[in-house]
């Protein structure tokens, strides 16, 4: 954390606010330390385009929103443990293609382990 600026969006807070009450309070406390990125019309439009492309299913709309927030705000990395729809090599080129078609550069989407390498 000391080597990076860390940002989150309301989508992250919403997801962290689900589940076991004790665990969610701890998650929300940790997240309160990070700067919150705005959810703009551009974010909504890009998330819709990603969903319309069909690479991420409608039931995972929040995953498309995570990509859109990171892309619109020009982040270098999007860290996730979600390998179904986010850190997924099978769909990453398609996601990049959608972002590029809308005039944006998609961040590198990876797990924290992939970013930091092996200890």
Order of alpha helices (4+ residues) and beta strands (2+ residues): beta-alpha-alpha-beta-alpha-alpha-beta-alpha-beta-alpha
